[in-house]
């Protein structure tokens, strides 16, 4: 019993510029739909780091932007 807390340590706070960059990458999916893979990964990282609403938002924007981009090309 050393007094150390059990479980995982709290993740570090994400800088706002990282979340903004993830959203910008998600918006680029309208131009290059393949970027949806990178934007989805960025969204998962943001989601797992404690910003669940921002992470889900990045993933949603990426999917919608890719769908719009593909629809406009056909």
Residue pairs with C-beta under 8 A, 6 or more apart in sequence:
11 48
11 49
11 50
12 49
13 50
14 46
14 49
14 50
14 51
18 46
19 46
19 51
19 54
19 58
21 42
22 39
22 42
22 43
22 45
22 46
22 54
22 58
23 57
23 58
23 61
25 35
25 38
25 39
25 42
25 62
26 39
26 42
26 43
26 58
26 59
26 61
26 62
26 65
27 61
27 65
28 35
28 39
28 65
29 35
29 36
29 39
29 61
29 62
29 63
29 65
29 66
29 69
30 65
30 66
30 68
30 69
30 72
31 69
32 69
33 66
33 69
33 70
35 62
35 66
36 62
36 63
36 65
36 66
39 58
39 59
39 61
39 62
40 59
40 62
40 63
42 58
43 55
43 56
43 57
43 58
43 59
43 62
44 55
44 59
45 55
46 54
46 55
46 58
47 54
47 55
47 56
47 58
47 59
48 55
49 55
